[in-house]
């Protein structure tokens, strides 16, 4: 299914002239849905799986969100203070919208060659558990892990609020310069937080029994 989607995106970018420098009209996910639907040479199982999942995404976000051929660029949006509520939207839809905005903004700054830039953009992710969960294949570096190592030099601050460290990449936390850790009822969370704070087993056990507001 991934190969089919990659072929479809490449074909649509060629059709709309994006590779030739046309930046005023881009294909949308609705165009991709139509391409996959008519791609008779692709395996039916892959085509049906893509249409089911992509169709549910399009129905969730609707044309008001996904049918724009040219909209605000993330670099332009970064000049404003915006709160994205995302109420009533499925988790996968939230991830797609937020990750596209965040990664596009950060990659654009990296491509400009910014280094040790002045902090002028702050991104706050509330309930960021699913967004920061590593979903890359074994041995691969996830996009958020890759960017976390560069983010401070790009003039961007990242604040992520999580209820648990379950599923979050161990490569991500060390790149967050300031950490606020609260009470936890999970043994795995205590172990992870203790390691991140360079505590030995005895200190972790003490914290479990004595942690209170104002400590740690």
PEURGI-V758020 format. One record per residue. SS is DSSP state (hx for helix, st for strand, lp for the rest). OMEGA is omega in degrees with one decimal (none if undefined). D_FIRST is the distance of its C-alpha to the first C-alpha in Angstrom with 2 decimals. Layout:
BEGIN
SS;OMEGA;D_FIRST  SS;OMEGA;D_FIRST
END
This chain:
BEGIN
lp;178.2;0.00  hx;179.5;3.82  hx;178.8;5.44  hx;179.1;5.08  hx;179.2;6.29  hx;177.6;8.64  hx;-179.8;9.92  hx;179.1;10.55  hx;179.5;12.42  hx;180.0;14.31  hx;-179.4;15.30  hx;176.8;16.53  hx;176.5;18.42  hx;-179.1;20.03  hx;-177.8;20.95  lp;175.3;22.55  lp;-178.5;24.35  hx;-179.9;23.18  hx;179.3;23.24  hx;175.3;26.75  lp;177.9;28.08  lp;-177.1;27.65  lp;179.7;27.32  lp;-179.9;28.67  lp;-178.5;25.80  lp;172.5;22.18  lp;179.0;19.16  lp;177.3;18.10  hx;174.9;15.15  hx;175.2;16.86  hx;178.5;16.55  hx;177.4;12.81  hx;179.2;12.75  hx;179.3;15.09  hx;-179.6;13.30  hx;-177.5;10.10  hx;-177.3;12.75  hx;-179.2;14.69  lp;-173.7;12.25  lp;-177.6;13.72  lp;179.6;12.83  lp;178.0;9.12  lp;-176.2;8.82  hx;-179.3;10.10  hx;178.1;8.58  hx;-179.0;4.90  hx;-179.8;7.07  hx;179.3;9.35  hx;179.5;7.50  hx;-177.7;6.62  hx;179.1;10.18  hx;-176.1;11.75  hx;-179.8;10.98  hx;178.1;11.43  hx;178.2;14.37  hx;177.3;16.01  hx;179.8;15.87  hx;178.4;17.47  hx;-179.2;19.97  hx;-176.6;20.85  hx;173.5;21.60  hx;-177.3;22.65  hx;-179.5;23.53  hx;-179.3;26.38  hx;-168.1;24.06  hx;-175.4;21.02  lp;-179.2;22.56  lp;177.5;24.67  lp;173.8;24.32  lp;-176.9;26.75  lp;178.9;27.86  lp;174.2;29.57  lp;-179.2;28.54  hx;179.9;28.24  hx;177.9;31.21  hx;179.3;33.32  hx;-176.8;32.38  lp;179.7;33.35  lp;-174.8;36.97  lp;173.4;37.19  lp;-172.7;37.41  lp;173.8;34.63  lp;177.3;33.72  lp;-175.6;30.31  lp;177.9;30.97  lp;-178.7;27.58  lp;176.7;29.37  lp;-178.9;27.69  lp;-179.2;24.17  lp;-177.3;21.49  hx;-179.5;20.84  hx;177.9;17.26  hx;176.2;18.71  hx;-177.2;21.54  hx;-178.1;19.45  hx;-177.5;17.51  hx;-176.3;20.85  hx;-179.2;22.95  hx;178.9;20.75  hx;178.2;20.31  hx;-176.3;24.09  hx;-176.3;25.09  hx;178.1;22.95  hx;179.6;23.73  hx;-176.8;27.39  hx;179.2;27.52  hx;178.9;25.70  hx;177.7;28.01  hx;178.5;30.99  hx;179.7;29.90  hx;176.9;29.53  lp;177.6;33.06  lp;179.3;34.32  lp;179.1;35.90  lp;-177.5;37.67  lp;-178.0;39.88  lp;177.6;39.68  lp;-179.9;41.63  lp;179.9;39.85  lp;178.1;39.16  st;178.3;35.95  st;178.6;35.49  st;-179.2;32.22  st;-179.6;32.80  st;177.3;30.03  lp;-177.1;31.45  lp;-172.0;29.84  lp;-174.8;27.35  hx;-177.1;26.28  hx;-176.2;22.65  hx;-176.1;22.37  hx;-179.4;23.74  st;-178.4;22.11  lp;179.4;20.45  lp;-179.4;16.74  lp;179.2;16.23  lp;-177.1;15.66  lp;178.6;18.98  lp;-180.0;21.09  lp;175.0;19.32  lp;-178.6;21.23  lp;-179.4;19.70  hx;-178.0;20.37  hx;176.0;23.16  hx;-179.3;24.80  hx;-177.3;24.82  hx;-178.0;26.40  hx;178.6;28.82  lp;-178.0;30.64  lp;-164.3;31.30  hx;-177.6;31.70  hx;178.3;35.46  hx;-178.4;36.15  hx;-178.8;34.29  lp;-177.7;36.75  st;172.9;34.40  st;-178.9;35.21  st;177.6;32.60  st;-177.6;33.83  st;179.1;31.56  lp;-178.4;32.90  lp;175.9;31.46  lp;-178.7;32.91  lp;175.7;31.68  lp;-179.0;30.32  lp;178.1;28.05  lp;-179.7;24.62  st;-174.8;25.80  lp;175.6;25.54  hx;179.4;28.98  hx;-175.4;28.52  hx;-172.4;28.57  hx;-179.9;31.86  lp;179.9;34.16  lp;174.2;33.25  lp;-168.0;34.49  lp;-178.5;38.14  lp;-176.9;39.66  lp;173.8;38.77  lp;-176.2;40.29  lp;-179.9;39.94  lp;178.9;41.21  lp;-179.9;41.97  lp;178.3;39.35  lp;-177.0;39.44  lp;178.8;36.73  hx;-179.3;37.86  hx;178.3;34.64  hx;177.7;35.09  hx;-178.7;38.72  hx;179.6;37.84  hx;-178.6;35.22  hx;178.3;37.55  hx;177.3;40.48  hx;-179.3;38.73  hx;179.2;37.69  lp;176.4;41.33  lp;177.5;42.68  lp;176.1;44.49  lp;-177.2;45.66  hx;179.8;45.42  hx;178.9;48.90  hx;177.6;48.16  hx;178.8;44.96  hx;177.7;47.02  hx;-178.6;49.71  hx;178.8;47.25  hx;-173.6;45.97  hx;-170.8;49.56  hx;-177.2;50.98  lp;176.2;48.32  lp;-178.0;49.57  lp;179.6;49.18  lp;177.5;50.38  lp;179.0;49.55  lp;none;46.67
END
